[in-house]
Amino acid sequence: MHALGCPRSVRAADDIEQAMTRHGDTVWRVCLNALRRFADAEDAFQDVFLKYALADEKAFADEEHRKAWLIRVATNTCRDMQRRVAWNAPSLEAEGCTADAPVSSDPAVQPDSRIAEVLDAMNNLDDPPRTPVYLALYEGYTAPEIATMMDAPVNTVYSWIARGKKTLKEALQ
């Protein structure tokens, strides 16, 4: 029920399932990338698709618009969650998880070590620029599109992407 006490219409289950099939991986990666904690990313993912289920059925012009909307909602949901829990969230170290576990960089022992190195470098970026860099490099969005999704000025997004790329380049040398 929404604020007036009237039941709110919900999208058909097959519409929600189709959106999750088409865009769920992207939404999941945005959430995990922004929040860095599996449980928090799961909560955000669920919130995004709950919001989608309750969104106006005629809200999307096309499939690309739907995807952009989901990414923007995911970004905003993660940002809101970070604001709410930042002051009392336990660190990964307090949970017994550390990112400093020894990993061999010898390709014979650890053939995917370069991939792990890139992922670690990406995870070590602050957010922003982590999410804008991910959206630009992995999802292929332009800075103006990312600016719209993140509700940020275009030039700020260009700066985030440039700073993120520079930091990644330094970390991977």
Salt bridges, closest charged atoms under 4 A:
ASP15 OD2 - ARG11 NH1 2.76
ASP40 OD2 - ARG37 NE 3.11
GLU63 OE1 - ARG22 NH1 2.88
GLU63 OE2 - HIS23 NE2 2.65
GLU63 OE1 - ARG66 NE 3.27
ASP80 OD1 - ARG83 NH1 3.60
GLU95 OE2 - ARG37 NH1 2.77
GLU117 OE1 - ARG114 NH1 3.03
GLU139 OE2 - ARG29 NH2 3.02
GLU139 OE1 - LYS67 NZ 3.35
ASP151 OD1 - ARG72 NH2 3.55
